[in-house]
Amino acid sequence: MPKLKLPLVIISKSSRRLPSNLTRYKYTKMTHRQEKVEGRLQEIIASFLNKEAGTKSVVTVTHCKVSPDLKKVTAFLSVFPESFEAEALGFAKRKRTELRRLIANAMPMKTIPFIEIEIDAGEKNRQKIEDILGKI
C-alpha cells in the first residue's frame, strides 16, 4: 500500500499573524474597557428609554453586549407586560439615531457604536421557570 503524503504546515513562533484556518482562539476574552463601556452604555440606553417611552409598559435594559472592536453594541430589553413587546421593540429601534447622538455627547469614544436592540430571551426563560417553580 502506498504512503499518503500529507501537507506539512510549519508556523514559526515569531510569526504574529496566523492564517484564519489555523487560529487557535476564536473567542476573545472581554477586556476591562469593554466591561466599562457595556455598563455605561446600559445606563445611557436605560435612561433614554425611560425618558422617551410612554407609560403603557415598563422597559428595562437587562444587559448590553459590545463587540471586541467597540463598533457594535446589542442592548437586550425586558418588557412588562409581554403584550407590548413588539411595540416597545419597534419604538426602541426607531429611536436608535437619537440614541447614537446621545451616546456621542455622553461618552468620549473614537467611533460611536452601531446599536442593535433585541428582546432578552434569557430573562423571559428565567421568568417562565420561576412561574413553574411557583406552581409546584
N, C-alpha and C positions, 0 to 999 in steps of 0.2 A: 504494500500500500504506500503511495507517495505521500511525503510530508507536505502539509499545507504551509504556505508562507503567510504569516500574519504581518500586517503593517506594524512597524515599530514607531512609537511616538516618544520622543525624548524632550522633556521640558527641563530646561536648566533652572536652577534655583534663583538665578539672577534675573530671569525674565519677569517683568512686572505684570504683564497682562496675559492671561490665559485665553485660549480660544473659547468661544461660548459653549461648545460642546464638552469642554474639559473643566469648566468652572466647578470648583468644589462646593461652594456655598451659594445656593440660590437665595436663601433668606438672610437678610442683613439685620443685625441687632439694632434695636432702636437706640438712638443717641439721646443724651440728656437734652440737647437742643430740641429734638423732635418732641420729647415729652413736654417741655416748657411751651412750645408752640401749640401743641394739642390742647393743653389746659387753657391757655389764653384764648385760643380760637373758640373753645367751648363756651367760655364766659361771654365773649363778644356775641356769638351767634345766639346764645340763650337770651341775653338782654335785648338784642334786636328783635327777636321773635316775640318776646313778652311785650315790647312797646308797640309793635306793628300788628300783632294778631288780635283778632276780636275776642269777645268774651264767651263765645259759644263753646269752646273747648280749651282744655289745658294742654299746651305743647311743651314738652320737656326735651332738652338735648341730653341724651343719656351718655354719649361719648363721641369723640372725633378720632379719625384715623388720618395721619398725614403720611404722604409718600416720602421715601428717603431723601429725595431732592427738594422737598418742601414746595413742590409746584402744584400739588393736588391734595385736597382735603375732602374727606367724606364725613358728613355730620349725620349721626343716627338719632332719629326722633322717636319719642313715645307720645302718643296722643290719647287723651281721655275725654270723652267716651270714644270707643273704637269706631263708631259710625261716622265720625268726622275725619278719619284718617286720610282719605283721598282728597278731601277739601283742604286740609292742613298741608299735605304734601304739595299739592298744586300751588297753594299760596306761597310756601317757602321757596319753591323752585322759581316762581315768578319774581320774587324779591332778591334773587341772587346777585344781580348787578348792583343794587343798592347796598347789599351786604358787603360786596367786594370793596366798594368805596369806603364804607365804614372801617373795614379791616385795614385799608391803605392808610387811613388817617390815624388809626389807633395803634398800629404795630409798625415799627421800623424794619421792613423786610425788603430785600433786594427785588424779589418777584412776589407779586400778590398771588396766592394760590387759587386755582380753579376750584369752585365749590360744587360738590355733589351732595345731594340730600336723599336719604333713604329712611324708611321705617325700620326701627330696630326689632328684628325678628327674635333676637335673643331675649329681649325684655318681654315680648309677647309670650314666648315659651315659658319663661320663668313665672309669669302671671298665671298661665294655664296650670302649671304644676302646683302652684300654691292653692288654686281653686280645687284641684283634685285632692290634694292632701287635706284641705279644709273639710271636704265632704266625708273623708274617712273617719 
